[in-house]
Amino acid sequence: MQIPSRFTIAVHVLTLIALNKDNETKLTSDLMASSVGVNPVIIRKTLSQLKKADLISVQRGTGGATLVKSPEEINLLQVYHAVDSIGPSGQLFSFHDHPNPSCPVGRNIHGILDQNLEDVQVAMEKELKKKTLAGILKDAKTHWKKVGA
């Protein structure tokens, strides 16, 4: 199971928006889609989700998006939740629907795994909360220096 790419697309888009802050060129969904390598419709949906989560504001028509909060105030857990990375259940791990109640493992698998999986999800969310867009921007600049971009 993987977390859907909506999360990494959203982080990519936020990084573009933050880096474009002082640029006179408006970031359109077409420009962002070109950077991300997806259809502009996906970018527009992502922008809509980020706007609904109060992470960005978007100017319709002329294009352009800006951060509503500073990069230090935006953590990856907020982004993760904004783009519905785990869906309506709120659970990172989903269970198969019909474990066999006649089997000792099937009958008890929830009791065996539920707390362990919840602990893993809580740990992951705790780590995402520590990571900020400011940290992503810093890492990007460091990486660009290393690779000469």
N, C-alpha and C positions, 0 to 999 in steps of 0.2 A: 504494500500500500504506500502511496506517495501523497504528500500534501500537494494539491493542485498547483499548477504553475501560476495561478492568479496571484499568489503571494509574491513570487519573485518578479513577476511583471509589475506589480504595484510598487515594490521597492525600486525597481529600475526607473519607473515613471517618476517617483518622488525624487530620486537622485537627479534625473534630468531637470526637473522643475527647480530644485535647489541650486543646481549649478548654473541655470539660466537666469537666475534672479536679477542680475544687473545687465543682462543682455537686452538690447532693443528689439531683437528678433523674437516674435511671439512663437511660443511652442504650440504648434497645432497637433491634433491627433495624428495627422499624416506624418509629421516629422518624428513624433514619438514612436509611431508604429514602425517607421523605418529603422530607428535605433533598436527597438525591441525585436523586430523581425516577425511581427504579427499583423493581422488585419486591423485597420483603424477602428473598426467597430468594437474590437476587444479593448482597445485603449479607451474609447469613449465610455464603455461600461465600467472599466476600472476607475476612470476619472469620476464617474457618477458615484461609485461606491466610496471613494476617498472623500468626495465632497459631502456625502451623507454622513460620514464619520467625523466631519468637521476637521479634516486634516488639510484640505485645500479649498480654494475658491476658483471658480472657472468662469471665464468670460465667453459667453456664447457668440457665435458669428465671427468676430474678429480673431478668435483664438486666443489662447493664453491661459495659463493656470499659475497660481501662486500658492505658496504655503500659507496656511492660516496661523500656524505655530512655528516657532523656531525649530531648526533641526535638532537641537538639544531636547526639545519637549516632545518630539515624536519618537516613540519607541516601536520596535518591530512587533510587539504584541498588539499594539493598536492597529497596525497595518494588517496583521494576521486576522484580527477580528473584523476589520473593515471590509475585507474581500471574501468573507465567509469561507475561510480556508477549511473549516471543519464541518460546515453545514449546519442544519437546524438542530441536530442532536446535541451539539456541543461536545461531542466525544471524538477524540482523535482516532481512536481505534473502534472499528465496528466489528460486531460479532456475527458469525454465521447464524442464520435464522433458526435452524432446526437441529440442534445437537440431539443425538439419540438418548432419550431418557432411560432406555434399557441398558445402556452402556455406563459403567461406573465413571468413566472419564466424561462422556457426554452429559451425564446427569449432574456432574459437579464442576464442569469447566468454568462456569461463571464464578463460582466461589473460589476457584483456584487462581483465576487470572484477573478478575475485576480490580482488586486493590492495586496489584502490581502495575496494571496498565494506567490506572488513574495516577499513581505515583510518577510514572514516566511522563504523562501529559503535564502534570503540575510542574515537574522539573524543567521540561522544555519551555513552558510558558514563563516560568521564572527567568530563564536565560534570555528569552526574547524580550522580556520587559527591561532587562539590563542593557540591551543593544539599542542604540539610538541612530537616527538618520545622520546626526553629526559624526558618529563613529564611522558610518558607512562612507561619508564624504571624505573623512580623514584617510581611511583605508584606500579609497579610490585614488586620491592624490599621491599617496605613498606608492601605490602600485604603478601609477603612470610614470613616476620618476624612475622606478626600477626598470620598467620595460621601454622607457624612452618614448612614451606616447604623448 
